[in-house]
Amino acid sequence: MTDLNKASQCNKIHEYLKSGAIITAKDARLLFKCERLASRINDLKRRGVNISRNIVQYKDEEGATIRYAEYFLTREAV
């Protein structure tokens, strides 16, 4: 992937998060064709964007534990 593609994905993800949305890896694949959301989140954090993460965990129909990360913008303390 070129640096231009990374920057474009970062910009799209940042705009999406600024709208108040939460993003998961599945969302990133569907919306932005981004296969490495955690890397793009790390790129945004290096730019100074305050992003937090929640780990969601649940059991599927077969009893297997499923875990995934949800990313969102951190609200600044007022």
Rosetta blueprint (number, residue, H / E / L):
1 M L
2 T L
3 D H
4 L H
5 N H
6 K H
7 A H
8 S H
9 Q H
10 C H
11 N H
12 K H
13 I H
14 H H
15 E H
16 Y H
17 L H
18 K H
19 S L
20 G L
21 A L
22 I L
23 I E
24 T L
25 A H
26 K H
27 D H
28 A H
29 R H
30 L H
31 L H
32 F H
33 K L
34 C L
35 E L
36 R L
37 L H
38 A H
39 S H
40 R H
41 I H
42 N H
43 D H
44 L H
45 K H
46 R H
47 R L
48 G L
49 V L
50 N L
51 I E
52 S E
53 R E
54 N E
55 I E
56 V E
57 Q E
58 Y E
59 K E
60 D L
61 E L
62 E L
63 G L
64 A L
65 T E
66 I E
67 R E
68 Y E
69 A E
70 E E
71 Y E
72 F E
73 L E
74 T L
75 R L
76 E L
77 A L
78 V L
